[in-house]
């Protein structure tokens, strides 16, 4: 049966939003640390900038999710784009530590605002036209694949742009002289990202149409956001299946923190210098995003072959965990065979996480009402960020070598084990339309039964 045009349009617009939001952030990945170094920042200061990003994102994750459920998806998503625009300009042109720290904090705020509204808009649109039982996994998979592709493309462009544009020493000196040192060749990817953010904001405001919401006053916001935050915090205690989704997101965060913290040093050790190691890491990061995109694209097929979303998550997370463990098993060796196996393990991590994500969110959206959907996604993102931060801290106290990798592999394997047994029959699907009182959303309170390991 031919799909309705509105569904195909919603998928295309959702994927486009994912690309436009993540491409600017991808552009900043490769040059960011090098740009801070060129500005004369110490490693301690750079670590402080990244801490400002992470702490801001974690602190605002739930409140901003509730804001989206109260005010609407489009307004909050456009605000995220504006914050990222300002942040990229500050990071690209700023020379004072406080300006760079402010820029990184604004990136964290934009990240918190963005974690949910676009996906919630897509699910709301599909369910409004096809009912609560509408097929969601395909669109979610395409959005995840589009995100990974945008990050991969941005990483490559951001790393190569100064050279591709011919920004050699002479032109770099001219740029610096023309702007009193504010513009460096490494600033260009940031400024290009800011230009893309303008396109993103305009697209969101014109393309993401959503059903009218009750007029939200300041009192509604002040009353409604805390209510949605509390509902979000109670999600895991109400529904065992949602609890497993949140714990799985945390397990993924632990694995990602392990891989992202340890891979740069391992790449530098393999190549012999930090500079060549940075180039190798950029290539690996791009390959990882592409593997994540492929896994996301294959998520519907994985679910069909595995016999459902729950078994697909088990298989996908198990594959990702085997990849981290393979990286750990080869960490003490530098032979050709161990390097090849490590590359296979790296690919498995991102392939498995990419395949698990759409199935996890498919289950989540079927248990959460529209009025609390963005909040639920914010809780999921918060679980990932907090576990990633905790895992990173623990890794710092472990001896170098395999033990550090094994921690991330064990965390992800524990997330996979949660899905060995099904959680019971699904409750009736929540309404796809917002509650009449948008300021006091109702989340699905059904419990799926006992879950192993809780």
VEXDREN-2710 file (C-alpha; in Angstrom, 1 decimal):
% VEXDREN-2710
k/r/px/py/pz
1/UNK/0.0/0.0/0.0
2/UNK/1.3/3.4/-1.0
3/UNK/2.2/5.6/2.0
4/UNK/0.3/8.9/2.4
5/UNK/2.2/11.9/1.0
6/UNK/2.0/13.6/4.4
7/UNK/4.1/10.8/6.0
8/UNK/6.7/10.9/3.3
9/UNK/6.9/14.6/3.6
10/UNK/7.2/14.4/7.4
11/UNK/10.1/11.9/7.0
12/UNK/11.9/14.1/4.6
13/UNK/11.5/17.3/6.7
14/UNK/12.6/15.4/9.9
15/UNK/15.7/14.1/8.1
16/UNK/16.5/17.6/6.7
17/UNK/16.2/19.1/10.2
18/UNK/18.6/16.5/11.5
19/UNK/21.1/17.3/8.8
20/UNK/20.9/21.1/9.2
21/UNK/21.2/20.9/13.0
22/UNK/24.1/18.5/13.3
23/UNK/26.2/19.6/10.3
24/UNK/27.4/22.8/12.0
25/UNK/28.4/20.9/15.1
26/UNK/30.2/18.4/12.9
27/UNK/32.1/21.2/11.3
28/UNK/33.4/22.2/14.7
29/UNK/34.7/18.8/15.8
30/UNK/38.0/18.7/14.0
31/UNK/39.3/22.3/14.4
32/UNK/37.9/23.0/17.9
33/UNK/40.7/22.0/20.2
34/UNK/43.3/23.2/17.7
35/UNK/41.6/26.6/17.5
36/UNK/41.6/26.9/21.3
37/UNK/45.3/26.0/21.3
38/UNK/46.0/28.7/18.7
39/UNK/44.2/31.2/20.9
40/UNK/46.8/30.4/23.6
41/UNK/44.5/28.4/25.9
42/UNK/46.0/25.8/28.2
43/UNK/44.8/22.2/28.4
44/UNK/43.2/22.9/31.7
45/UNK/41.3/25.8/30.2
46/UNK/40.2/23.7/27.3
47/UNK/39.0/21.0/29.7
48/UNK/37.1/23.7/31.5
49/UNK/35.4/24.7/28.2
50/UNK/34.2/21.2/27.6
51/UNK/33.0/20.9/31.2
52/UNK/31.0/24.0/30.7
53/UNK/29.3/22.4/27.7
54/UNK/28.5/19.1/29.5
55/UNK/27.3/20.6/32.7
56/UNK/25.1/23.1/31.0
57/UNK/23.5/20.4/28.8
58/UNK/22.9/18.2/31.8
59/UNK/21.4/20.9/33.9
60/UNK/19.0/22.1/31.2
61/UNK/18.1/18.7/29.7
62/UNK/14.8/18.1/31.6
63/UNK/13.7/21.8/32.0
64/UNK/14.1/22.4/28.2
65/UNK/12.3/19.1/27.4
66/UNK/9.4/20.3/29.4
67/UNK/9.5/23.7/27.7
68/UNK/9.1/22.0/24.3
69/UNK/6.0/20.1/25.6
70/UNK/4.5/23.4/26.9
71/UNK/5.4/25.9/24.2
72/UNK/5.7/23.7/21.1
73/UNK/8.4/21.9/19.1
74/UNK/9.1/24.5/16.5
75/UNK/9.7/27.4/18.9
76/UNK/12.1/25.5/21.1
77/UNK/14.0/24.0/18.1
78/UNK/14.4/27.4/16.5
79/UNK/15.8/28.8/19.8
80/UNK/18.3/25.9/19.9
81/UNK/19.5/27.0/16.4
82/UNK/19.8/30.6/17.5
83/UNK/21.9/29.6/20.5
84/UNK/24.2/27.5/18.4
85/UNK/24.6/30.3/15.9
86/UNK/25.7/32.7/18.7
87/UNK/27.9/30.0/20.2
88/UNK/29.7/29.2/16.9
89/UNK/30.4/32.9/16.3
90/UNK/31.8/33.2/19.9
91/UNK/34.0/30.1/19.6
92/UNK/35.2/31.1/16.1
93/UNK/36.0/34.7/16.8
94/UNK/36.5/34.9/20.6
95/UNK/39.9/35.4/22.1
96/UNK/39.2/35.8/25.8
97/UNK/38.7/32.6/27.9
98/UNK/35.3/33.8/29.2
99/UNK/34.0/34.3/25.7
100/UNK/35.1/30.8/24.7
101/UNK/33.6/29.3/27.8
102/UNK/30.4/31.2/27.2
103/UNK/30.3/29.9/23.6
104/UNK/30.8/26.3/24.8
105/UNK/28.1/26.7/27.4
106/UNK/25.7/28.0/24.8
107/UNK/26.4/24.9/22.7
108/UNK/25.4/22.8/25.7
109/UNK/22.2/24.9/26.1
110/UNK/21.4/24.4/22.4
111/UNK/22.1/20.7/22.7
112/UNK/19.7/20.4/25.6
113/UNK/17.0/22.4/23.8
114/UNK/17.3/20.2/20.7
115/UNK/17.2/16.8/22.3
116/UNK/13.6/15.9/21.5
117/UNK/11.6/18.6/19.7
118/UNK/12.3/17.5/16.2
119/UNK/11.7/13.8/16.9
120/UNK/8.6/14.6/18.9
121/UNK/7.3/16.7/16.0
122/UNK/7.8/13.8/13.6
123/UNK/6.0/11.3/15.8
124/UNK/3.2/13.7/16.6
125/UNK/2.7/14.3/12.8
126/UNK/2.7/10.6/11.9
127/UNK/0.4/9.6/14.7
128/UNK/-2.0/12.5/14.0
129/UNK/-2.6/11.1/10.5
130/UNK/-2.2/7.4/11.0
131/UNK/-3.2/6.8/14.6
132/UNK/-1.2/5.6/17.7
133/UNK/-0.2/2.4/16.0
134/UNK/1.5/4.1/13.0
135/UNK/4.9/2.7/11.9
136/UNK/7.6/4.9/13.3
137/UNK/10.8/3.0/13.0
138/UNK/11.5/3.8/9.4
139/UNK/11.3/7.6/9.9
140/UNK/13.3/7.4/13.1
141/UNK/16.0/5.3/11.4
142/UNK/16.2/7.8/8.6
143/UNK/16.6/10.7/11.0
144/UNK/19.4/8.9/12.9
145/UNK/21.1/8.0/9.7
146/UNK/20.8/11.6/8.5
147/UNK/22.3/12.8/11.8
148/UNK/25.3/10.5/11.5
149/UNK/25.9/11.4/7.9
150/UNK/25.8/15.1/8.8
151/UNK/28.3/14.6/11.5
152/UNK/30.6/12.5/9.3
153/UNK/30.4/15.1/6.5
154/UNK/30.9/18.0/8.9
155/UNK/34.0/16.3/10.5
156/UNK/35.7/15.8/7.1
157/UNK/34.8/19.4/5.9
158/UNK/35.8/21.0/9.2
159/UNK/39.1/19.2/9.2
160/UNK/40.0/19.9/5.6
161/UNK/38.4/23.3/4.9
162/UNK/41.3/25.5/5.8
163/UNK/43.5/23.6/3.2
164/UNK/40.7/23.2/0.6
165/UNK/40.1/26.9/0.6
166/UNK/43.8/27.6/0.2
167/UNK/44.2/29.2/3.6
168/UNK/47.9/29.1/3.8
169/UNK/50.2/31.2/6.0
170/UNK/49.9/34.3/3.8
171/UNK/46.1/34.4/3.6
172/UNK/45.9/33.4/7.3
173/UNK/48.1/36.3/8.1
174/UNK/45.9/38.6/6.1
175/UNK/42.8/37.4/7.8
176/UNK/44.4/37.9/11.2
177/UNK/45.6/41.4/10.3
178/UNK/42.2/42.4/8.9
179/UNK/40.4/41.5/12.1
180/UNK/43.0/42.2/14.8
181/UNK/43.6/38.5/15.3
182/UNK/40.0/37.5/15.7
183/UNK/39.9/35.3/12.6
184/UNK/42.2/32.4/12.1
185/UNK/42.1/29.8/9.3
186/UNK/40.7/27.3/11.9
187/UNK/37.9/29.8/12.6
188/UNK/36.4/29.3/9.1
189/UNK/34.6/26.0/9.8
190/UNK/32.9/27.6/12.8
191/UNK/31.7/30.6/10.8
192/UNK/30.5/28.3/8.1
193/UNK/28.6/26.4/10.7
194/UNK/27.0/29.7/11.9
195/UNK/25.8/30.3/8.4
196/UNK/24.2/26.9/8.2
197/UNK/22.5/27.6/11.5
198/UNK/20.7/30.6/9.8
199/UNK/19.3/28.1/7.2
200/UNK/18.3/25.7/10.0
201/UNK/16.3/28.3/11.9
202/UNK/14.5/29.5/8.7
203/UNK/13.7/25.9/7.7
204/UNK/12.3/25.0/11.1
205/UNK/10.1/28.1/11.2
206/UNK/8.7/27.5/7.7
207/UNK/8.6/23.7/7.4
208/UNK/7.8/22.2/10.8
209/UNK/4.1/23.0/11.0
210/UNK/2.4/21.6/14.1
211/UNK/-1.1/21.6/15.4
212/UNK/-2.2/24.7/17.3
213/UNK/-1.5/24.7/21.0
214/UNK/-3.3/26.5/23.8
215/UNK/-1.9/30.0/24.2
216/UNK/1.0/29.7/26.8
217/UNK/1.3/32.5/29.2
218/UNK/4.3/33.0/31.6
219/UNK/2.2/31.4/34.3
220/UNK/1.6/28.3/32.1
221/UNK/5.3/27.9/31.5
222/UNK/6.2/28.4/35.1
223/UNK/3.5/25.9/36.2
224/UNK/3.8/23.5/33.2
225/UNK/7.6/23.0/32.9
226/UNK/8.1/21.8/36.5
227/UNK/5.2/19.4/36.1
228/UNK/6.7/17.8/32.9
229/UNK/10.1/17.6/34.6
230/UNK/8.6/15.7/37.5
231/UNK/6.7/13.4/35.1
232/UNK/10.0/12.8/33.3
233/UNK/11.8/11.8/36.4
234/UNK/9.0/9.4/37.3
235/UNK/9.1/7.7/33.8
236/UNK/11.4/4.9/34.8
237/UNK/9.5/4.1/38.0
238/UNK/6.2/3.8/36.2
239/UNK/7.0/1.7/33.2
240/UNK/9.5/-1.2/33.2
241/UNK/10.0/-1.0/29.4
242/UNK/10.7/2.7/29.5
243/UNK/13.1/2.0/32.4
244/UNK/15.0/-0.5/30.2
245/UNK/15.2/2.1/27.3
246/UNK/16.6/4.7/29.7
247/UNK/19.2/2.3/31.1
248/UNK/20.2/1.2/27.6
249/UNK/20.8/4.9/26.8
250/UNK/23.0/5.1/29.8
251/UNK/24.9/2.0/28.7
252/UNK/25.4/3.5/25.3
253/UNK/26.8/6.7/27.0
254/UNK/29.3/4.6/28.9
255/UNK/30.5/2.9/25.8
256/UNK/30.8/6.1/23.8
257/UNK/32.7/7.9/26.6
258/UNK/35.2/5.0/26.6
259/UNK/35.7/5.0/22.9
260/UNK/35.9/8.8/22.5
261/UNK/38.3/9.2/25.4
262/UNK/40.7/6.4/24.6
263/UNK/40.8/6.3/20.8
264/UNK/42.8/9.6/20.3
265/UNK/45.6/8.4/22.5
266/UNK/45.6/5.0/20.9
267/UNK/45.7/6.6/17.4
268/UNK/48.7/8.8/18.4
269/UNK/50.5/5.8/19.8
270/UNK/49.9/3.9/16.6
271/UNK/51.1/6.7/14.3
272/UNK/53.9/7.9/16.5
273/UNK/53.0/11.6/16.8
274/UNK/50.1/13.5/18.1
275/UNK/49.6/15.4/14.9
276/UNK/49.3/12.3/12.7
277/UNK/47.3/10.7/15.4
278/UNK/44.8/13.6/15.3
279/UNK/44.4/13.0/11.5
280/UNK/43.8/9.3/12.1
281/UNK/41.3/10.0/14.8
282/UNK/39.4/12.4/12.5
283/UNK/39.2/9.7/9.9
284/UNK/38.1/7.1/12.5
285/UNK/35.4/9.5/13.8
286/UNK/34.1/10.0/10.3
287/UNK/34.1/6.2/9.8
288/UNK/32.3/5.8/13.1
289/UNK/29.5/8.2/12.1
290/UNK/29.1/6.4/8.8
291/UNK/28.8/3.1/10.6
292/UNK/26.3/4.6/12.9
293/UNK/24.3/5.8/9.9
294/UNK/24.5/2.4/8.3
295/UNK/23.3/0.8/11.6
296/UNK/20.4/3.2/11.8
297/UNK/19.5/2.6/8.2
298/UNK/19.5/-1.2/8.9
299/UNK/17.4/-0.9/12.1
300/UNK/14.0/-1.8/10.5
301/UNK/15.6/-4.8/8.8
302/UNK/17.3/-5.8/12.0
303/UNK/14.0/-5.7/13.9
304/UNK/12.3/-7.8/11.2
305/UNK/15.0/-10.4/11.2
306/UNK/15.3/-10.5/15.1
307/UNK/11.5/-10.7/15.5
308/UNK/10.7/-7.3/17.1
309/UNK/12.2/-4.2/18.6
310/UNK/13.2/-5.7/21.9
311/UNK/15.2/-8.6/20.3
312/UNK/16.7/-6.1/17.8
313/UNK/18.0/-4.0/20.7
314/UNK/19.5/-7.1/22.4
315/UNK/21.3/-8.1/19.2
316/UNK/22.5/-4.6/18.4
317/UNK/23.8/-3.7/21.9
318/UNK/25.4/-7.1/22.1
319/UNK/27.2/-6.4/18.9
320/UNK/28.3/-3.0/20.1
321/UNK/29.6/-4.5/23.4
322/UNK/31.6/-7.1/21.5
323/UNK/33.2/-4.3/19.6
324/UNK/34.3/-2.4/22.7
325/UNK/35.6/-5.7/24.3
326/UNK/37.5/-6.4/21.0
327/UNK/39.1/-3.0/21.3
328/UNK/40.1/-3.9/24.9
329/UNK/41.5/-7.2/24.0
330/UNK/43.8/-5.7/21.3
331/UNK/44.8/-2.6/23.4
332/UNK/48.1/-4.2/24.5
333/UNK/49.3/-5.1/21.0
334/UNK/50.4/-3.1/18.0
335/UNK/50.7/-5.8/15.3
336/UNK/48.9/-5.6/12.0
337/UNK/46.4/-8.2/13.0
338/UNK/45.5/-6.5/16.3
339/UNK/45.1/-3.2/14.4
340/UNK/42.8/-4.8/11.9
341/UNK/40.8/-6.4/14.8
342/UNK/40.6/-3.0/16.6
343/UNK/39.3/-1.3/13.5
344/UNK/36.6/-4.1/13.2
345/UNK/35.8/-3.5/16.9
346/UNK/35.5/0.2/16.4
347/UNK/33.1/-0.3/13.5
348/UNK/31.0/-2.7/15.5
349/UNK/30.5/-0.2/18.3
350/UNK/28.9/2.4/16.1
351/UNK/27.1/-0.1/13.9
352/UNK/25.5/-1.7/17.0
353/UNK/24.6/1.6/18.7
354/UNK/23.1/2.9/15.4
355/UNK/21.0/-0.2/14.9
356/UNK/19.7/-0.1/18.5
357/UNK/18.6/3.5/18.7
358/UNK/15.6/3.6/16.3
359/UNK/14.2/0.4/18.0
360/UNK/14.6/1.9/21.5
361/UNK/12.9/5.1/20.5
362/UNK/10.1/3.2/18.7
363/UNK/9.3/1.4/22.0
364/UNK/9.6/4.7/23.9
365/UNK/7.2/6.6/21.7
366/UNK/4.6/3.9/22.1
367/UNK/4.6/4.2/25.9
368/UNK/4.7/8.0/26.2
369/UNK/1.8/10.4/25.4
370/UNK/2.4/13.2/23.0
371/UNK/2.2/15.9/25.8
372/UNK/5.3/14.4/27.5
373/UNK/7.2/13.1/24.5
374/UNK/10.0/15.7/24.3
375/UNK/10.5/15.3/28.1
376/UNK/10.9/11.6/27.7
377/UNK/13.5/12.1/25.0
378/UNK/15.3/14.6/27.3
379/UNK/15.4/12.0/30.1
380/UNK/16.9/9.5/27.7
381/UNK/19.5/12.0/26.7
382/UNK/20.2/12.9/30.3
383/UNK/20.8/9.2/31.1
384/UNK/23.3/9.0/28.3
385/UNK/25.2/12.1/29.4
386/UNK/25.4/11.3/33.1
387/UNK/26.6/7.8/32.5
388/UNK/29.1/9.0/30.0
389/UNK/30.5/11.5/32.5
390/UNK/30.6/8.9/35.3
391/UNK/32.3/6.4/33.1
392/UNK/34.9/9.0/32.0
393/UNK/35.7/9.8/35.6
394/UNK/36.2/6.1/36.5
395/UNK/38.4/5.5/33.5
396/UNK/40.8/8.1/34.8
397/UNK/41.5/6.0/37.9
398/UNK/42.0/2.7/36.1
399/UNK/45.4/1.5/34.8
400/UNK/46.2/2.2/31.2
401/UNK/45.5/-0.5/28.7
402/UNK/42.7/-3.2/28.5
403/UNK/41.0/-2.4/31.9
404/UNK/39.8/1.0/30.7
405/UNK/38.3/-0.5/27.5
406/UNK/36.8/-3.4/29.4
407/UNK/34.8/-1.0/31.6
408/UNK/33.0/0.5/28.6
409/UNK/32.4/-3.0/27.2
410/UNK/31.0/-4.3/30.4
411/UNK/28.6/-1.3/30.8
412/UNK/27.3/-1.8/27.3
413/UNK/27.0/-5.6/27.7
414/UNK/24.9/-5.0/30.8
415/UNK/22.6/-2.8/28.8
416/UNK/22.2/-5.6/26.3
417/UNK/21.5/-8.2/29.0
418/UNK/18.4/-6.1/30.1
419/UNK/16.7/-7.2/26.9
420/UNK/17.1/-11.0/27.2
421/UNK/13.6/-11.4/28.5
422/UNK/10.6/-9.5/27.1
423/UNK/8.9/-7.1/29.5
424/UNK/5.3/-8.2/29.0
425/UNK/2.4/-7.0/26.8
426/UNK/2.3/-3.4/25.8
427/UNK/-0.3/-1.2/27.4
428/UNK/-2.8/0.7/25.3
429/UNK/-1.1/3.3/23.2
430/UNK/-1.3/6.8/24.5
431/UNK/-3.2/9.5/22.7
432/UNK/-1.3/11.0/19.8
433/UNK/-2.8/14.5/20.4
434/UNK/-1.7/16.8/23.2
435/UNK/-3.7/16.9/26.3
436/UNK/-6.2/19.8/26.6
437/UNK/-4.1/21.4/29.3
438/UNK/-0.7/21.4/27.7
439/UNK/0.9/22.8/30.8
440/UNK/0.2/19.6/32.7
441/UNK/1.0/16.7/30.4
442/UNK/0.1/13.1/31.2
443/UNK/2.6/10.3/30.6
444/UNK/1.7/6.7/30.2
445/UNK/1.8/5.1/33.6
446/UNK/1.5/1.5/32.6
447/UNK/4.1/-0.9/34.0
448/UNK/5.4/-3.7/31.8
449/UNK/6.3/-6.0/34.6
450/UNK/9.5/-7.1/36.3
451/UNK/12.7/-6.6/34.3
452/UNK/15.7/-8.8/34.9
453/UNK/18.7/-7.2/36.6
454/UNK/16.7/-4.3/38.2
END
